[in-house]
């Protein structure tokens, strides 16, 4: 929905860059803490691999499940622009709490960050989807470029935060608190979020013509206070869920039920001509959820693999284990623009751009290739240590797969879901990923290394088995996705396109 501004008052490119830059800083903050959390729990707090993987899986599941709440508040209560700001403030407070050098702050900080991610995450994407309403090829290009913004911020923070952490002599003392290098690194995320909010304040005027219905109504203070109060209660509950494994199981199961309810409701209440498109949306969300299992390995099994079984240098440059995660961000930034250019060129041809269904299938083939490459490194390992170039190649394939699947998720929702429900369905898309991220953490824990078995020759076969299994699973998904392409193309047709196809068939002798 847009305001009553005339068409000439709309500046979609300026609005896009306002959202582009706040995403850069938001992702700077989130990936800064993400790059270190599993290592922090294993190396600093002394937790076992499996326990750290499960905690991170529970946190990720909640962080990516909460956007359904943020989508609802953005669509129906406060508006997408206001909820975006509330989420960014909540994230900043969570990062600040995490930087305090007290073990007791870990889970409350994680609860705040999960909630803040939920309030923030879906609303910038919801606003981007309104910049070029109905122009499908432009949306694919726009979301591919927009996805790059996420990775510019995260690329910088994944370089910076492990580098700060690796300087143990750096310490700041404030009264009884001693901020060591770990907590100084976490503090950088809070600074990044503050810069993001300042940037948004300077350029938010460009977003005024765009938003959800509540954005164009006067802010109701009672509603705002109610949302803040409920959010604080939810943040506390989330911190307890992350702490206790059984609670996490129960909440993940509840989220699965909630996601099923959302789509059943859309199928029952939606207009007949829209139902086939909702079915297509459900299938794509299932595919995205499977992708999330593989993405979760970046922060769990692949990071611990880099710690124990990979050379800590690339082309002679020293690389910390957590900084290998930056290969993902590097390739996403490098590949996004050429891929967007390719979409544009294909869109100008007689047959048009490839369908989203085709892109998703291609993405799974890339994921399968990536995990085969990670496993293949063991064939050339020396004393259990693998060349870092296997990770460079594997991350290139995995990142291309991510651009073909995850980057197009919002474009897919924008194309298939009616505007009034778009924020909620984008939240459901995140919810599916959140559930899968918990599963990804659980799968990574299968490669948990028993105490006393940290020699490279002992750990390498464990990681290799995991990567081979994941590669075979991705290849099976790619084959199934390929078989579904014709059906998905048919389901995605708009009513007027269905009528045109039927008329063409009737006219053909």
C-alpha positions as CSV (number, residue, x, y, z in Angstrom):
1,X,0.0,0.0,0.0
2,X,1.2,3.5,-0.7
3,X,0.0,6.9,0.6
4,X,-2.0,9.4,-1.4
5,X,1.2,10.9,-2.9
6,X,1.1,11.2,-6.6
7,X,3.1,8.8,-8.7
8,X,5.6,11.6,-9.5
9,X,6.3,11.9,-5.8
10,X,7.4,8.3,-5.5
11,X,11.2,7.7,-5.5
12,X,11.6,3.9,-5.3
13,X,15.4,4.0,-5.8
14,X,15.9,6.5,-3.0
15,X,13.6,4.4,-0.8
16,X,15.5,1.3,-1.7
17,X,18.8,2.8,-0.6
18,X,17.3,3.9,2.7
19,X,16.4,0.2,3.4
20,X,19.7,-1.0,1.8
21,X,21.8,0.8,4.3
22,X,19.9,0.0,7.4
23,X,20.1,-3.7,6.4
24,X,23.9,-3.3,6.0
25,X,24.3,-2.2,9.6
26,X,21.7,-4.6,11.0
27,X,23.5,-7.5,9.4
28,X,26.8,-6.1,10.5
29,X,25.5,-6.5,14.1
30,X,23.9,-9.9,13.8
31,X,26.7,-11.7,11.9
32,X,29.2,-10.1,14.2
33,X,27.8,-12.1,17.1
34,X,26.9,-15.1,14.9
35,X,30.5,-15.5,13.8
36,X,31.6,-16.0,17.4
37,X,28.8,-17.6,19.4
38,X,29.5,-21.3,18.9
39,X,33.3,-20.7,19.4
40,X,32.5,-18.5,22.5
41,X,30.5,-21.3,24.1
42,X,33.1,-24.0,23.2
43,X,36.3,-22.1,23.9
44,X,35.3,-19.5,26.5
45,X,32.5,-21.2,28.4
46,X,33.8,-24.7,28.1
47,X,30.6,-26.3,26.7
48,X,30.8,-29.4,24.5
49,X,30.3,-29.2,20.7
50,X,26.9,-30.9,20.8
51,X,25.6,-28.6,23.6
52,X,26.9,-25.5,21.8
53,X,25.3,-26.6,18.5
54,X,22.0,-27.3,20.1
55,X,21.9,-23.9,21.9
56,X,22.8,-22.1,18.7
57,X,20.2,-24.1,16.8
58,X,17.5,-23.1,19.4
59,X,18.5,-19.5,19.2
60,X,18.6,-19.4,15.4
61,X,15.2,-21.2,15.3
62,X,13.7,-18.5,17.6
63,X,15.4,-15.6,15.8
64,X,14.0,-16.8,12.5
65,X,10.6,-17.8,13.8
66,X,9.8,-14.5,15.5
67,X,9.5,-12.6,12.1
68,X,5.9,-13.9,11.9
69,X,5.1,-11.8,15.0
70,X,7.0,-8.9,13.4
71,X,5.1,-9.3,10.2
72,X,1.7,-9.3,12.0
73,X,2.6,-6.2,14.0
74,X,4.0,-4.5,10.8
75,X,0.9,-5.4,8.7
76,X,-1.9,-4.8,11.3
77,X,-0.8,-2.9,14.4
78,X,2.1,-0.4,14.2
79,X,3.1,-0.4,10.5
80,X,6.2,-1.8,8.8
81,X,8.3,1.3,9.2
82,X,7.6,1.7,12.9
83,X,8.1,-2.0,13.7
84,X,11.4,-1.9,11.8
85,X,12.7,0.8,14.1
86,X,11.4,-1.0,17.2
87,X,13.2,-4.2,16.1
88,X,16.4,-2.3,15.5
89,X,16.3,-0.8,19.0
90,X,15.6,-4.2,20.6
91,X,18.5,-5.7,18.7
92,X,20.9,-3.0,19.8
93,X,19.9,-3.5,23.4
94,X,20.5,-7.3,23.0
95,X,24.0,-6.7,21.6
96,X,24.8,-4.3,24.4
97,X,23.7,-6.8,27.0
98,X,25.8,-9.6,25.3
99,X,28.9,-7.4,25.6
100,X,28.6,-7.2,29.4
101,X,31.2,-9.6,30.8
102,X,28.9,-11.6,33.0
103,X,27.9,-15.2,32.3
104,X,24.4,-14.5,33.5
105,X,23.7,-12.1,30.7
106,X,24.2,-14.7,27.9
107,X,20.7,-16.1,27.7
108,X,18.8,-12.8,28.4
109,X,20.8,-11.2,25.6
110,X,20.0,-14.1,23.2
111,X,16.3,-13.7,24.0
112,X,16.4,-10.0,23.2
113,X,18.3,-10.5,20.0
114,X,15.9,-13.3,18.9
115,X,12.9,-11.0,19.6
116,X,14.6,-8.0,17.9
117,X,15.4,-10.0,14.8
118,X,11.7,-11.0,14.7
119,X,10.4,-7.5,14.9
120,X,13.0,-6.1,12.4
121,X,13.6,-8.8,9.9
122,X,10.5,-9.1,7.8
123,X,9.5,-5.4,7.6
124,X,12.4,-4.0,5.4
125,X,11.7,-6.9,2.9
126,X,7.9,-6.1,3.0
127,X,8.7,-2.5,2.1
128,X,11.1,-3.5,-0.7
129,X,8.3,-5.6,-2.2
130,X,6.2,-2.5,-2.6
131,X,8.7,-0.5,-4.5
132,X,8.0,-2.1,-7.9
133,X,4.6,-3.7,-7.3
134,X,3.6,-6.3,-9.9
135,X,6.9,-6.1,-11.9
136,X,8.2,-9.6,-11.4
137,X,11.5,-9.5,-13.3
138,X,12.4,-6.2,-11.5
139,X,11.6,-7.8,-8.2
140,X,13.9,-10.7,-8.8
141,X,16.7,-8.3,-9.7
142,X,15.9,-5.9,-6.8
143,X,15.9,-8.7,-4.2
144,X,19.1,-10.2,-5.5
145,X,20.8,-6.8,-5.2
146,X,19.1,-6.2,-1.8
147,X,20.4,-9.5,-0.6
148,X,23.9,-8.3,-1.4
149,X,23.4,-5.5,1.2
150,X,22.9,-8.1,3.9
151,X,26.3,-9.5,3.0
152,X,28.3,-6.3,2.7
153,X,27.6,-5.6,6.4
154,X,28.2,-9.2,7.5
155,X,31.4,-9.5,5.5
156,X,32.9,-6.6,7.3
157,X,31.8,-7.7,10.8
158,X,33.0,-11.3,10.3
159,X,36.4,-9.9,9.5
160,X,36.4,-7.5,12.3
161,X,34.9,-9.3,15.3
162,X,37.2,-12.4,15.2
163,X,40.2,-10.1,14.8
164,X,39.2,-8.2,17.9
165,X,38.6,-11.5,19.8
166,X,42.1,-12.7,18.8
167,X,43.7,-9.9,20.8
168,X,43.4,-11.1,24.4
169,X,45.6,-8.3,25.7
170,X,42.9,-5.8,24.8
171,X,40.8,-5.1,27.8
172,X,38.7,-2.2,29.2
173,X,37.9,-2.0,32.9
174,X,34.8,-0.1,34.1
175,X,34.4,-0.4,37.9
176,X,33.9,-4.1,38.7
177,X,33.5,-5.1,35.0
178,X,36.4,-6.2,32.9
179,X,35.6,-6.2,29.2
180,X,37.9,-8.7,27.6
181,X,38.5,-9.2,23.8
182,X,35.4,-11.4,23.4
183,X,33.1,-8.9,24.9
184,X,34.7,-6.0,23.1
185,X,34.0,-7.9,19.9
186,X,30.3,-8.3,20.8
187,X,30.2,-4.6,21.7
188,X,31.1,-3.7,18.0
189,X,27.7,-5.1,17.0
190,X,25.9,-2.7,19.3
191,X,27.9,0.2,17.8
192,X,27.0,-1.0,14.3
193,X,23.2,-1.1,15.1
194,X,23.4,2.5,16.5
195,X,25.0,3.7,13.3
196,X,22.3,1.9,11.3
197,X,19.5,3.7,13.3
198,X,21.2,7.1,12.7
199,X,21.4,6.4,9.0
200,X,17.8,5.4,8.9
201,X,16.8,8.6,10.7
202,X,18.6,10.7,8.1
203,X,16.9,9.0,5.1
204,X,13.6,7.7,6.3
205,X,11.7,10.6,4.6
206,X,12.3,8.7,1.3
207,X,10.2,5.9,2.7
208,X,7.1,8.0,3.5
209,X,5.2,7.1,0.3
210,X,5.6,3.4,1.1
211,X,4.3,1.2,3.9
212,X,1.5,-0.9,5.3
213,X,-1.9,0.5,6.2
214,X,-1.0,1.5,9.9
215,X,2.0,3.5,8.6
216,X,-0.4,6.0,7.1
217,X,-2.4,6.4,10.3
218,X,-1.5,8.4,13.4
219,X,0.5,6.4,15.9
220,X,-1.6,5.1,18.8
221,X,0.6,5.4,21.9
222,X,-1.5,2.7,23.8
223,X,-0.8,0.2,21.0
224,X,2.9,1.0,21.1
225,X,3.2,0.6,24.8
226,X,1.2,-2.7,24.7
227,X,3.6,-4.0,22.0
228,X,6.6,-3.0,24.1
229,X,5.3,-4.6,27.2
230,X,4.3,-7.9,25.5
231,X,7.7,-7.9,23.7
232,X,9.6,-7.7,27.0
233,X,7.6,-10.7,28.3
234,X,8.3,-12.6,25.1
235,X,12.1,-11.8,25.3
236,X,12.2,-13.3,28.8
237,X,10.4,-16.5,27.7
238,X,12.7,-16.8,24.7
239,X,15.7,-16.6,26.9
240,X,14.4,-19.5,29.0
241,X,13.5,-21.6,25.9
242,X,17.1,-21.2,24.6
243,X,18.5,-22.3,28.0
244,X,16.5,-25.6,28.2
245,X,16.5,-28.2,25.4
246,X,13.1,-29.7,26.2
247,X,11.5,-26.2,26.1
248,X,13.1,-25.6,22.7
249,X,11.6,-28.9,21.3
250,X,8.2,-27.9,22.5
251,X,8.4,-24.4,21.0
252,X,9.7,-25.6,17.7
253,X,6.8,-28.1,17.5
254,X,4.4,-25.2,18.3
255,X,5.9,-23.1,15.5
256,X,5.3,-26.0,13.0
257,X,1.7,-26.1,14.1
258,X,1.4,-22.3,13.8
259,X,2.9,-22.3,10.3
260,X,0.4,-25.0,9.2
261,X,-2.4,-23.0,10.6
262,X,-1.4,-19.9,8.7
263,X,-1.4,-21.7,5.3
264,X,-4.6,-23.6,6.0
265,X,-6.3,-20.3,6.9
266,X,-5.0,-18.7,3.6
267,X,-6.2,-21.7,1.6
268,X,-9.7,-21.7,3.3
269,X,-10.3,-18.0,3.3
270,X,-8.5,-17.0,0.1
271,X,-10.3,-16.5,-3.3
272,X,-10.5,-19.6,-5.5
273,X,-8.1,-18.2,-8.1
274,X,-5.5,-17.4,-5.5
275,X,-5.4,-20.9,-3.8
276,X,-3.1,-22.5,-6.4
277,X,-0.6,-19.7,-5.9
278,X,-0.7,-20.2,-2.1
279,X,0.0,-24.0,-2.7
280,X,3.1,-23.0,-4.8
281,X,4.2,-20.6,-2.0
282,X,3.9,-23.5,0.5
283,X,6.1,-25.7,-1.7
284,X,8.7,-23.0,-2.1
285,X,8.8,-22.3,1.7
286,X,9.4,-26.1,2.3
287,X,12.3,-25.8,-0.2
288,X,13.7,-22.7,1.6
289,X,13.4,-24.5,4.9
290,X,15.5,-27.4,3.6
291,X,18.1,-24.9,2.4
292,X,18.3,-23.4,6.0
293,X,19.5,-26.8,7.3
294,X,22.6,-26.4,5.1
295,X,23.1,-22.7,5.8
296,X,23.1,-23.5,9.6
297,X,26.3,-25.6,9.0
298,X,28.2,-22.4,8.3
299,X,28.0,-21.4,12.0
300,X,28.3,-24.9,13.5
301,X,30.0,-27.9,11.8
302,X,31.9,-25.9,9.1
303,X,33.2,-23.4,11.7
304,X,34.4,-26.2,14.0
305,X,35.8,-28.1,10.9
306,X,37.8,-24.9,10.1
307,X,39.0,-24.8,13.7
308,X,40.3,-28.3,13.8
309,X,40.9,-29.6,10.3
310,X,41.6,-26.7,7.9
311,X,44.8,-24.7,7.2
312,X,44.4,-21.3,8.9
313,X,45.6,-19.3,5.9
314,X,44.5,-18.5,2.4
315,X,47.2,-17.6,-0.2
316,X,49.6,-16.9,2.7
317,X,47.1,-14.6,4.6
318,X,46.4,-15.7,8.2
319,X,42.7,-16.5,8.7
320,X,41.0,-17.2,12.0
321,X,38.5,-20.1,12.1
322,X,35.5,-17.8,12.5
323,X,36.7,-15.7,9.6
324,X,36.2,-18.6,7.2
325,X,32.5,-17.8,7.5
326,X,33.3,-14.7,5.5
327,X,33.9,-16.7,2.4
328,X,30.1,-17.0,2.3
329,X,29.6,-13.3,2.4
330,X,32.5,-12.7,0.0
331,X,31.0,-14.9,-2.7
332,X,27.5,-13.6,-2.1
333,X,28.7,-10.0,-2.8
334,X,30.8,-11.1,-5.8
335,X,28.1,-13.2,-7.4
336,X,25.0,-11.1,-6.7
337,X,25.5,-8.4,-9.4
338,X,26.5,-10.7,-12.2
339,X,23.5,-12.9,-11.4
340,X,21.1,-9.9,-11.3
341,X,22.6,-8.8,-14.7
342,X,22.0,-12.4,-16.0
343,X,18.3,-12.2,-14.9
344,X,17.9,-8.9,-16.7
345,X,19.4,-10.2,-19.9
346,X,17.3,-13.3,-19.8
347,X,14.2,-11.1,-19.1
348,X,14.9,-9.3,-22.4
349,X,14.9,-12.5,-24.5
350,X,11.9,-13.9,-26.3
351,X,11.4,-16.7,-23.7
352,X,12.0,-14.5,-20.7
353,X,13.9,-15.1,-17.5
354,X,14.0,-18.6,-15.9
355,X,11.2,-19.3,-13.5
356,X,11.7,-19.2,-9.7
357,X,11.1,-23.0,-9.7
358,X,14.0,-23.5,-12.1
359,X,16.3,-21.3,-10.0
360,X,15.4,-23.1,-6.8
361,X,16.3,-26.5,-8.4
362,X,19.6,-25.1,-9.7
363,X,20.3,-23.8,-6.2
364,X,20.0,-27.3,-4.7
365,X,22.5,-28.7,-7.3
366,X,24.9,-26.0,-6.1
367,X,24.4,-26.9,-2.5
368,X,25.1,-30.6,-3.3
369,X,28.3,-29.6,-5.1
370,X,29.4,-27.5,-2.1
371,X,29.2,-30.3,0.4
372,X,30.8,-32.9,-1.9
373,X,33.7,-30.4,-2.2
374,X,33.9,-30.1,1.6
375,X,34.0,-33.9,1.9
376,X,36.5,-34.3,-1.0
377,X,39.1,-32.2,0.9
378,X,39.8,-35.3,3.0
379,X,41.2,-37.1,0.0
380,X,44.2,-34.7,-0.1
381,X,44.5,-34.1,3.7
382,X,47.9,-34.2,5.3
383,X,48.0,-35.4,8.9
384,X,44.2,-34.6,9.1
385,X,44.6,-31.0,7.8
386,X,42.8,-30.0,4.7
387,X,43.8,-27.2,2.3
388,X,41.8,-24.0,2.8
389,X,41.1,-23.9,-1.0
390,X,38.5,-26.7,-0.5
391,X,36.5,-24.3,1.7
392,X,37.0,-21.5,-0.8
393,X,35.6,-23.6,-3.6
394,X,32.8,-25.1,-1.5
395,X,31.6,-21.7,-0.2
396,X,31.5,-20.4,-3.8
397,X,29.1,-23.2,-4.8
398,X,27.1,-22.9,-1.5
399,X,26.8,-19.1,-1.9
400,X,25.5,-19.4,-5.5
401,X,22.9,-21.8,-4.2
402,X,21.9,-19.4,-1.5
403,X,21.4,-16.6,-4.1
404,X,19.2,-18.9,-6.2
405,X,17.1,-20.0,-3.2
406,X,17.1,-17.7,-0.2
407,X,17.6,-14.4,-2.0
408,X,14.5,-15.0,-4.1
409,X,12.3,-16.0,-1.2
410,X,10.9,-12.5,-0.7
411,X,10.4,-12.0,-4.5
412,X,8.5,-15.3,-4.5
413,X,6.2,-14.2,-1.7
414,X,5.7,-10.8,-3.3
415,X,4.6,-12.5,-6.6
416,X,2.3,-15.1,-5.1
417,X,0.7,-13.6,-1.9
418,X,-2.0,-10.9,-1.8
419,X,-0.7,-7.6,-0.4
420,X,-2.7,-7.7,2.9
421,X,-1.2,-11.0,4.0
422,X,2.3,-10.5,2.6
423,X,4.1,-9.5,5.9
424,X,2.6,-12.5,7.7
425,X,3.5,-14.9,5.0
426,X,7.1,-13.5,4.8
427,X,7.1,-14.2,8.6
428,X,5.9,-17.8,7.8
429,X,8.8,-18.1,5.4
430,X,11.2,-17.2,8.2
431,X,9.3,-19.5,10.6
432,X,10.0,-22.4,8.3
433,X,13.7,-21.5,8.1
434,X,13.8,-21.1,11.9
435,X,12.5,-24.6,12.5
436,X,15.0,-25.9,10.0
437,X,17.8,-24.0,11.7
438,X,17.1,-25.9,14.9
439,X,17.2,-29.1,12.8
440,X,20.5,-27.9,11.3
441,X,22.0,-27.4,14.7
442,X,20.8,-30.9,15.7
443,X,22.4,-32.4,12.6
444,X,25.6,-30.5,13.2
445,X,25.7,-32.0,16.7
446,X,26.0,-35.5,15.1
447,X,29.6,-34.4,14.3
448,X,30.2,-33.4,17.9
449,X,33.7,-34.4,18.9
450,X,34.0,-36.5,22.1
451,X,36.3,-35.2,24.8
452,X,39.9,-36.2,24.2
453,X,39.5,-36.8,20.4
454,X,40.6,-33.4,19.2
455,X,43.5,-34.7,17.1
456,X,43.0,-33.7,13.4
457,X,43.3,-37.4,12.2
458,X,40.5,-38.4,14.6
459,X,38.1,-35.5,13.8
460,X,38.4,-35.5,10.0
461,X,36.5,-38.7,9.3
462,X,33.6,-37.5,11.5
463,X,33.2,-34.3,9.6
464,X,33.7,-36.1,6.2
465,X,30.8,-38.5,7.0
466,X,28.5,-35.6,7.9
467,X,29.4,-33.6,4.7
468,X,28.9,-36.7,2.4
469,X,25.5,-37.3,4.0
470,X,24.4,-33.7,3.6
471,X,25.6,-33.7,-0.1
472,X,23.6,-36.8,-0.9
473,X,20.5,-35.2,0.7
474,X,20.9,-32.0,-1.3
475,X,21.3,-33.9,-4.5
476,X,18.0,-35.8,-3.8
477,X,16.3,-32.5,-3.1
478,X,17.6,-31.1,-6.4
479,X,16.3,-34.0,-8.4
480,X,12.8,-33.7,-6.7
481,X,12.8,-29.9,-7.3
482,X,13.6,-30.5,-11.0
483,X,10.7,-32.8,-11.3
484,X,8.4,-30.2,-9.7
485,X,9.3,-27.4,-12.1
486,X,6.3,-27.9,-14.6
487,X,3.8,-28.2,-11.8
488,X,5.1,-25.1,-10.0
489,X,5.0,-23.1,-13.2
490,X,1.4,-24.0,-13.6
491,X,0.4,-23.2,-10.0
492,X,2.1,-19.8,-10.2
493,X,0.0,-18.6,-13.1
494,X,-2.2,-15.6,-12.4
495,X,-6.0,-16.0,-13.2
496,X,-5.6,-13.9,-16.4
497,X,-2.6,-16.0,-17.4
498,X,-4.6,-19.2,-16.9
499,X,-7.4,-17.8,-19.1
500,X,-4.9,-16.8,-21.8
501,X,-3.3,-20.3,-21.8
502,X,-6.8,-21.9,-22.1
503,X,-7.8,-19.6,-24.9
504,X,-4.5,-20.4,-26.7
505,X,-5.1,-24.2,-26.4
506,X,-8.7,-23.8,-27.5
507,X,-7.6,-21.9,-30.6
508,X,-5.0,-24.5,-31.5
509,X,-6.4,-27.0,-34.0
